[in-house]
Amino acid sequence: MFIFRRPFSLALLMMFLMSGLAACSESEQLEDKGAAMTEADSTELVQSLSMDPEEPAWKLDTTPVNLTWFVGAEWYGHTWGENLTSKYVTQKTGVNIEFEVSTGEPSEMLSRMLTIGSLPDLITIGSWESAVNKLRESNLIYPLEELAKQYDPYFYKVAGDGALQWYRQEDGHTYVIPNDAYSPEQMRATGLTGANQTFLVRKDLYESMGKPDLSTPKGFLNALQLLKNQYPVYKGQLISPFWAQGNASYGMTEYLQNLLAIPHEQNGKVYDRMTDPNYIQWLKTFRTAYEQGLINVDFLVDSSAQVQEKTNYAQYFMMIREWTDIADLNSKLAVRTNQSSYYIAVDGPRNSRGESAKLFPGSMDGWMVTMISKSTKHPERAIRFLTYLASEEGQRDVFLGKEGETWAMVNGKPQLKAEMVQLLDTDRERLEKEYGIMDTYWMLRNPAFVNQWRPEKAPFVKQMEDFANKQADMDSGIYKGIDPVGDSDIALSWSRISQNWEEVLPELITAKDEAAFDKIFENFLARRVNYGFNQVMEYRQTELEARKAKMAE
């Protein structure tokens, strides 16, 4: 059972003022309410009355407070209070963080937390997670702008009207603040798009093969044949021809469709990318490659551990893989092999018109979103801490650490010290564990701030980033996340279709001939209609039109 604390707020105070108490002084108001207020409430009222919308309110109270923070990423392994940055932030703001990290599906773990009585103070989960809507619809998270009105109007200055507007719900409230959110205008102005999709090849092997054409079905199959005939083992390593990140659910579907520049809409209507002739042609190309023994089922069945091991030794020839997923490893490969066997981005599969890829860029959705739970006993400290983290000061503190120790001002611009840059290139694990800088605490990371503070990337990393930025479709971020999520009938229909596709795609790749491929695909299309695909398309259309309206505001 939840017990929600409802603090005396500025909004409530305004009701009194409108009732004829406008002439009362602050001391008179405190005297009138004193008998019914706790000491904490009195302090809170004084602070709300003295808040300056031009100044961050976290400075009003830096007494020690513990906030629990759920991070819906099971791979997140950082702690708070053991490195330089987290100690510095706690000393500065008074806020100490106790992380609770997901050990499985975030929504399931949050549900378990509810059964024992409360949620963490702060919650960060993927913007695409159905739990976001569940928490909002169940009235378990605060509208952020209401907390900002009561406790920290400076929030409006740092949260960004664009993000608040983008995530505003039909009830007029905004419940989440995203990280890594990009607007098309910002991407065009900076040239940094947030695009991380790339088609990667092992550089030395690719060059030894004569830089074969991988953009057409014929060239792709010829390259695989050359690999099989002459390079099954290269520099003492058994080579795996191909791997796609996320397999059917991502790499071989949305990601491959982006490489093929398949449109998201035509004539204002959401386009069914799955039935695009270019996409089908390339799926059949993979089927042919399998039939001819040029690829095996490894890319469909390898575990995460197997993929990591093969990548560690550059055993994949080609990968449909996000460059950010391999940036650190690429640096290690370059150093370990004297800059010979690391990965580079090249033109992969293209459509029949030979058009460049249209890769997914950053978007207003961002990556993760952060909320404040109504279980918190400290809503005022929670919103003020988020305001601090979202501000330029907070972004600098969390990303760069403490001035004089990890960074210095050089020609008016913050710059990491040389020893920190060296650690970034050679031992990121130590950098994060001892200093907690850069991307250790990314929950409210704002690329508009932090990207300008990043040191120049090594050439073998920058090549991949530049390639992705060049092929990013800056306007396509609006299409991300238009699929239904949650527990609604339409969301369950889409979930059923998606799950069935993950089963069907391996059947397509391993089909004995093209006729069998066609039959399997036709049956899938028929099933998805029965599952409710037409209604899914209607939902997508409605969502897209709503997003366009938001962008036009």
Buried (B, 14 or more C-beta within 10 A) or exposed (E): EEEEEEBBBBEBBEEBEEEEEEEBEEEEBBEEBEEEBEEBBBBBBBBBEEBEEEBBBBEBBBEEBBBBBBBBBEEBEBBBEEBBBBBBBBEBBBBBBBBBBBEEBBBEBBEEBBEEEBBBBBBBBBBBBBBBBBBBEEEBBBBBBBBBBBBBBBBBBBBBEBBBEBBBEEEEBBBBBBBBBBBBEBBEEBEBBBBBBBBBBBBBBBEEBEEBBBBBBEBBBBBBBBBBEEBEEBBEBEBBBBBBBBBBBBBBBBBBBBBBBBBBBEEEEBBEBBEBEBBBBBBBBBBBBBBEEBBEEBBBEBEEEEBEEBBEBBBBBBBBBBBBBBBBBBBBBBBBBEBBBBBBBBBBBBBEEEEBBBBBBBBBBBBBBBBBBBBBBBBBBBBBBBBBBBBEBBBBBBBBBBEEBBBEEEEEEBBBBEEBBEBBBEEBEEBBBBBBBBBBBBBBBBBBBBEEBBBEBBEBBEBBBBBBBBBBBBBBBBBBBBBBBBEEEBBBBBBBBBEBBBEBBBBBBBBEEEEBBBEBBEEBEEBBEEBBBEBBBEBBBEBBEEBEEBBEE
